Amino acid sequence: MNNQSRVALLALLMLALVSTNMTRRIPSAHGDPASMSAGSARFLPLPQRIGILEPVRLTTPDPQSLISVTRQLQVQPSTVPITIKAEDSHHYLIMPRTDWPAKTRITFIWGSGQVRASTTTDDGRAVVVDLTRQRLTAWENGRAIKSFPVSTGVTPDWVTPTGTFWIYKRVLDDHMVGGDPHTADHWDVHHVPYAQYFTGAVAIHGAWWNHRFGRPVSHGCVQLATNKGPHGPTGDPPNAAWLWNFTDIGTPVIVTGHTPVGTAMVKEPLAYPAPSFHGPISARSAASYIR
């Protein structure tokens, strides 16, 4: 190839590069739907089955405005009213306005349909914790299925928070650390069974060291009887295991009532087994530290 041919070839390559740059679309500050390719957006978390209050998170690689997300998102069945909340310009929570319909397949579709994900809701299950009565009741389709005595947080410093929540994390065999080191309000407990977190670090879990349920003795968590601990059988019923099999990520947890106050009630949380004085410190607003 002579010099004249090399110059001509170089000129053609430069012209092609300029043409490509001139025709390329530049995404807007809030995302360009045409730039979203299959697999670029994600719906999380989506296990096979979720509770009727579980929010679904949409993650996008390009920044999106709330208006843009509303236009590009489809939820089927379309009769389900939803609320979309922005965590930031890349992360959005998709929530049912009331709750997802029970026993229904829900499909989430992004853009032109290249990105989609589906899950199935459970049987309209919910858990109600009554602080006044110190009982937990499992509900399904408007019927009370089971009811257990529990131990909730001690007043006034460790009261279990009231309100409507949902289970967002489940740990079959947990290690909980929290409280103030070098005091009775510190704990470092291994093998906490069937932990189901519903707000911050507050969980429903089995308590193999507690044998007197029906009174508040915890640092804010909802304690249930369990039939076995790390040292063998406890002699208590397997209530925590039953609830673990009943619930899912997203199952509503409704905490109502008021913690009993009186001379018959415990004024200090029940001591945890064999505490060790090390590890992170959690605020008093949380009942345990997830480790």
C-alpha positions as CSV (number, residue, x, y, z in Angstrom):
1,M,0.0,0.0,0.0
2,N,1.5,3.3,-1.1
3,N,1.4,6.5,0.9
4,Q,-1.5,7.9,-1.1
5,S,-3.6,4.8,-0.4
6,R,-2.8,5.0,3.4
7,V,-3.9,8.6,3.5
8,A,-7.2,7.7,1.7
9,L,-7.9,4.8,4.1
10,L,-7.2,7.0,7.2
11,A,-9.6,9.6,5.9
12,L,-12.3,7.0,5.5
13,L,-11.8,5.7,9.0
14,M,-12.0,9.2,10.5
15,L,-15.2,10.0,8.5
16,A,-16.8,6.8,9.9
17,L,-15.8,7.6,13.5
18,V,-17.2,11.2,13.1
19,S,-20.5,9.9,11.6
20,T,-20.9,7.4,14.5
21,N,-20.4,10.1,17.2
22,M,-22.9,12.4,15.4
23,T,-25.7,9.8,15.3
24,R,-25.2,8.4,18.8
25,R,-27.9,9.4,21.2
26,I,-26.8,11.1,24.5
27,P,-28.8,10.0,27.5
28,S,-30.6,12.7,29.4
29,A,-29.9,13.6,33.0
30,H,-32.8,11.3,34.1
31,G,-32.1,8.3,31.9
32,D,-32.9,7.5,28.3
33,P,-35.3,4.6,27.8
34,A,-33.6,3.7,24.5
35,S,-30.3,3.2,26.3
36,M,-31.7,0.6,28.7
37,S,-30.7,-2.9,27.4
38,A,-32.0,-6.2,28.6
39,G,-30.5,-7.1,32.0
40,S,-29.4,-3.6,32.7
41,A,-32.2,-3.0,35.2
42,R,-32.9,-5.4,38.1
43,F,-35.8,-6.2,40.4
44,L,-34.8,-7.3,43.9
45,P,-35.4,-9.2,46.1
46,L,-37.8,-11.6,44.3
47,P,-37.9,-15.1,46.0
48,Q,-40.4,-17.6,44.7
49,R,-42.9,-16.5,47.3
50,I,-43.3,-13.2,49.2
51,G,-45.6,-11.8,51.9
52,I,-48.4,-9.4,51.0
53,L,-46.5,-6.3,52.2
54,E,-43.0,-7.0,50.7
55,P,-41.6,-4.1,48.7
56,V,-39.7,-4.8,45.5
57,R,-36.6,-2.7,44.7
58,L,-35.9,-1.6,41.2
59,T,-32.2,-0.8,40.4
60,T,-31.2,1.0,37.2
61,P,-27.7,1.6,35.9
62,D,-28.7,5.1,34.6
63,P,-30.2,7.8,36.8
64,Q,-34.0,7.9,36.5
65,S,-36.6,10.5,37.7
66,L,-39.7,9.3,39.5
67,I,-41.7,10.4,36.5
68,S,-39.5,8.3,34.2
69,V,-39.8,5.2,36.4
70,T,-43.6,5.7,36.6
71,R,-43.8,5.8,32.8
72,Q,-41.6,2.8,32.2
73,L,-42.7,0.4,34.9
74,Q,-45.6,-2.0,34.5
75,V,-47.0,-4.3,37.2
76,Q,-49.3,-7.1,36.4
77,P,-52.1,-7.6,37.2
78,S,-52.6,-4.0,36.3
79,T,-55.5,-3.7,38.8
80,V,-53.1,-3.7,41.8
81,P,-52.5,-0.1,42.9
82,I,-48.9,0.6,43.7
83,T,-46.7,3.3,45.3
84,I,-43.2,4.1,44.0
85,K,-40.7,5.6,46.4
86,A,-37.3,7.0,45.4
87,E,-34.3,6.0,47.6
88,D,-32.0,7.8,45.1
89,S,-31.9,8.3,41.3
90,H,-30.9,4.6,40.8
91,H,-33.0,2.8,43.4
92,Y,-36.8,2.8,43.7
93,L,-39.1,0.9,46.1
94,I,-42.3,-0.6,44.5
95,M,-44.9,-1.1,47.2
96,P,-48.5,-2.1,47.2
97,R,-50.8,0.8,48.2
98,T,-52.5,-1.5,50.7
99,D,-51.1,-5.0,50.1
100,W,-50.4,-7.4,47.3
101,P,-53.4,-9.7,46.5
102,A,-53.0,-13.1,48.2
103,K,-52.1,-16.2,46.2
104,T,-51.4,-14.1,43.1
105,R,-48.5,-14.1,40.6
106,I,-47.1,-10.6,40.4
107,T,-45.0,-9.6,37.4
108,F,-42.8,-6.5,37.2
109,I,-41.8,-5.2,33.8
110,W,-39.3,-2.5,32.9
111,G,-39.4,-0.5,29.7
112,S,-40.4,-2.4,26.5
113,G,-40.5,-5.7,28.4
114,Q,-36.9,-6.9,28.0
115,V,-36.4,-6.8,31.8
116,R,-39.1,-8.6,33.8
117,A,-39.4,-10.7,37.0
118,S,-42.2,-12.5,38.7
119,T,-43.1,-13.8,42.1
120,T,-46.1,-15.3,43.9
121,T,-47.7,-13.9,47.0
122,D,-48.6,-16.1,50.0
123,D,-52.1,-16.9,51.5
124,G,-52.8,-13.5,53.0
125,R,-50.8,-14.3,56.1
126,A,-50.0,-11.8,58.9
127,V,-48.6,-11.8,62.4
128,V,-50.1,-9.7,65.2
129,V,-48.2,-9.1,68.4
130,D,-50.4,-7.9,71.3
131,L,-48.1,-6.2,73.9
132,T,-50.9,-5.9,76.4
133,R,-51.7,-9.6,76.4
134,Q,-48.1,-10.7,75.6
135,R,-49.4,-12.9,72.8
136,L,-48.6,-13.5,69.1
137,T,-51.4,-14.6,66.8
138,A,-50.9,-15.9,63.3
139,W,-53.6,-14.9,60.8
140,E,-54.4,-16.4,57.4
141,N,-57.2,-15.1,55.1
142,G,-58.8,-13.3,58.0
143,R,-58.8,-16.3,60.4
144,A,-56.7,-16.7,63.5
145,I,-54.6,-19.9,63.0
146,K,-52.4,-20.1,66.0
147,S,-51.7,-18.1,69.1
148,F,-48.6,-18.2,71.4
149,P,-47.4,-16.5,74.5
150,V,-44.4,-14.2,73.9
151,S,-42.0,-12.1,75.8
152,T,-41.6,-8.5,74.5
153,G,-39.5,-5.6,75.6
154,V,-39.3,-4.3,79.1
155,T,-40.7,-0.8,79.8
156,P,-39.6,2.0,79.8
157,D,-36.2,1.7,78.0
158,W,-36.7,-1.4,75.9
159,V,-40.3,-1.3,74.8
160,T,-41.1,-3.2,71.5
161,P,-42.1,-0.6,68.9
162,T,-45.7,-0.6,67.8
163,G,-47.0,-0.2,64.2
164,T,-47.3,-2.1,61.0
165,F,-44.0,-3.6,59.7
166,W,-43.0,-6.5,57.5
167,I,-40.4,-9.3,57.8
168,Y,-37.4,-8.1,55.8
169,K,-34.7,-10.6,56.9
170,R,-34.7,-14.1,58.2
171,V,-31.8,-15.9,59.9
172,L,-32.2,-19.5,60.9
173,D,-29.3,-19.6,63.4
174,D,-28.3,-16.0,64.4
175,H,-25.6,-14.4,66.5
176,M,-26.9,-11.3,68.3
177,V,-24.7,-8.7,70.0
178,G,-25.8,-5.4,71.5
179,G,-26.4,-3.2,74.5
180,D,-23.9,-1.5,76.8
181,P,-20.7,-3.5,77.5
182,H,-19.8,-4.2,81.1
183,T,-23.4,-3.9,82.2
184,A,-26.4,-6.2,82.5
185,D,-27.7,-4.6,79.4
186,H,-25.1,-6.2,77.2
187,W,-25.6,-9.4,75.3
188,D,-23.5,-11.6,73.0
189,V,-25.6,-14.7,72.2
190,H,-24.8,-17.4,69.7
191,H,-27.4,-19.8,68.2
192,V,-30.5,-17.6,68.4
193,P,-32.9,-19.7,66.4
194,Y,-35.5,-18.6,63.8
195,A,-34.7,-14.8,63.9
196,Q,-37.1,-12.8,61.7
197,Y,-36.3,-9.1,61.6
198,F,-39.2,-6.7,61.1
199,T,-37.9,-3.2,62.0
200,G,-34.3,-2.2,62.4
201,A,-32.6,-4.8,64.6
202,V,-35.8,-5.9,66.3
203,A,-36.8,-9.5,65.5
204,I,-39.2,-12.3,66.4
205,H,-37.0,-15.2,67.5
206,G,-36.8,-18.3,69.6
207,A,-35.3,-17.9,73.1
208,W,-34.0,-21.1,74.5
209,W,-32.9,-19.3,77.7
210,N,-36.4,-18.1,78.6
211,H,-38.9,-20.5,80.1
212,R,-41.5,-18.0,81.4
213,F,-43.3,-16.6,78.4
214,G,-46.3,-14.3,78.7
215,R,-44.4,-11.4,80.4
216,P,-42.1,-8.7,79.0
217,V,-38.5,-9.7,79.6
218,S,-36.6,-8.8,76.4
219,H,-34.5,-5.8,75.1
220,G,-37.2,-5.1,72.5
221,C,-37.4,-8.3,70.5
222,V,-40.4,-10.6,70.5
223,Q,-39.3,-13.9,72.1
224,L,-41.0,-17.2,71.4
225,A,-40.6,-20.7,72.9
226,T,-38.3,-23.1,71.1
227,N,-38.0,-26.9,71.8
228,K,-34.3,-27.1,71.5
229,G,-31.2,-25.0,72.1
230,P,-27.4,-25.4,71.7
231,H,-27.3,-27.7,74.7
232,G,-30.2,-30.0,73.7
233,P,-34.0,-30.0,74.3
234,T,-35.5,-27.2,76.3
235,G,-38.8,-28.8,77.4
236,D,-40.7,-26.0,75.7
237,P,-43.0,-26.2,72.6
238,P,-41.6,-25.5,69.1
239,N,-43.5,-22.3,68.6
240,A,-40.6,-20.4,66.9
241,A,-40.1,-23.2,64.4
242,W,-43.8,-23.2,63.6
243,L,-43.9,-19.5,63.0
244,W,-40.7,-19.7,60.8
245,N,-42.5,-22.2,58.5
246,F,-45.7,-20.0,58.5
247,T,-44.1,-16.7,57.5
248,D,-42.1,-15.4,54.5
249,I,-40.1,-12.3,53.6
250,G,-42.7,-9.6,53.4
251,T,-45.2,-11.1,55.9
252,P,-46.9,-8.2,57.8
253,V,-46.0,-7.9,61.5
254,I,-48.5,-5.7,63.3
255,V,-47.6,-4.7,66.9
256,T,-50.4,-3.3,69.0
257,G,-51.2,-2.6,72.6
258,H,-49.2,-1.3,75.6
259,T,-46.5,-3.1,77.6
260,P,-47.9,-4.0,81.0
261,V,-46.6,-2.1,84.0
262,G,-47.1,-3.3,87.5
263,T,-45.5,-5.1,90.5
264,A,-46.0,-8.5,88.9
265,M,-44.1,-7.5,85.8
266,V,-40.4,-7.7,85.3
267,K,-38.7,-4.4,85.5
268,E,-35.4,-5.4,84.1
269,P,-34.7,-7.6,81.0
270,L,-34.0,-11.2,81.5
271,A,-30.3,-11.9,81.7
272,Y,-28.9,-13.5,78.6
273,P,-26.7,-16.7,78.9
274,A,-22.9,-16.4,79.3
275,P,-22.4,-12.8,78.0
276,S,-19.0,-11.8,76.8
277,F,-17.9,-8.2,77.2
278,H,-16.7,-7.3,73.7
279,G,-18.2,-6.4,70.3
280,P,-20.1,-3.5,68.8
281,I,-22.5,-1.4,70.8
282,S,-26.1,-0.8,69.5
283,A,-28.3,2.1,70.4
284,R,-31.1,1.6,72.9
285,S,-33.7,2.0,70.1
286,A,-32.5,-1.3,68.7
287,A,-32.9,-4.6,70.4
288,S,-29.9,-6.4,68.9
289,Y,-27.1,-6.1,66.5
290,I,-27.0,-8.3,63.4
291,R,-23.6,-9.9,63.0
